[in-house]
Amino acid sequence: MNTSPIIRQPPMTDQAFAALGVSQVAFVKPVTVDGRDAQSVHSADGTPLAVVGDRDTAFAVVRQNDLEPVSAH
């Protein structure tokens, strides 16, 4: 039987949740720019960082900036 006490944390604020992973993760999602398919790179809080032509380049850009890429669909 587990006798560990339950510790209740206050809910995270929207700002704290948005900042979660900001210095570690960037997400990549497909976009259309001027009628062409492209990939948009965003920080974890949703801030747009770059738009590039393909997914491989987007992931390379993210990794070159010491972040972990994550796909968003």
C-alpha positions as CSV (number, residue, x, y, z in Angstrom):
1,M,0.0,0.0,0.0
2,N,1.3,3.5,-0.9
3,T,1.4,5.7,2.1
4,S,2.9,8.7,0.4
5,P,1.0,11.9,1.1
6,I,-0.8,13.6,-1.8
7,I,0.7,17.0,-2.5
8,R,-1.7,19.3,-4.3
9,Q,-0.1,21.9,-6.5
10,P,-2.0,25.1,-7.5
11,P,-3.1,25.1,-11.1
12,M,-0.5,26.5,-13.6
13,T,-1.2,30.0,-14.9
14,D,-1.7,30.4,-18.6
15,Q,1.6,32.3,-18.8
16,A,3.5,29.5,-16.9
17,F,2.0,26.9,-19.2
18,A,2.9,28.9,-22.3
19,A,6.5,29.2,-21.0
20,L,6.9,25.5,-20.4
21,G,9.6,24.2,-22.7
22,V,10.3,27.5,-24.3
23,S,14.0,27.1,-24.0
24,Q,14.0,23.5,-25.1
25,V,11.4,22.8,-27.8
26,A,10.3,24.4,-31.1
27,F,7.5,23.1,-33.2
28,V,7.2,22.8,-36.9
29,K,3.9,22.9,-38.8
30,P,2.9,23.0,-42.4
31,V,1.7,26.3,-43.8
32,T,0.9,27.9,-47.2
33,V,2.7,31.1,-48.1
34,D,1.8,32.8,-51.4
35,G,0.2,29.6,-52.7
36,R,3.3,27.5,-51.9
37,D,3.7,24.8,-49.2
38,A,6.2,25.7,-46.5
39,Q,7.0,24.9,-42.9
40,S,6.6,27.4,-40.1
41,V,8.9,27.1,-37.0
42,H,7.5,28.4,-33.7
43,S,8.9,28.5,-30.1
44,A,7.0,26.4,-27.5
45,D,5.0,29.5,-26.6
46,G,3.7,29.9,-30.1
47,T,6.0,32.8,-31.2
48,P,6.8,32.5,-34.9
49,L,10.5,32.1,-35.5
50,A,11.0,31.2,-39.2
51,V,9.3,30.0,-42.4
52,V,11.3,27.6,-44.6
53,G,10.6,25.6,-47.7
54,D,10.6,22.0,-46.4
55,R,10.3,20.0,-43.2
56,D,14.0,18.7,-43.2
57,T,15.2,22.3,-43.4
58,A,12.9,23.3,-40.6
59,F,14.1,20.6,-38.3
60,A,17.7,21.5,-39.2
61,V,17.1,25.1,-38.2
62,V,15.6,24.1,-34.9
63,R,18.5,21.7,-34.1
64,Q,21.1,24.3,-35.1
65,N,19.6,26.5,-32.4
66,D,20.0,23.8,-29.7
67,L,16.2,23.1,-29.6
68,E,14.3,19.8,-30.0
69,P,11.9,19.9,-33.0
70,V,8.4,18.7,-32.6
71,S,5.8,18.3,-35.4
72,A,2.5,20.0,-35.1
73,H,-0.3,19.2,-37.5
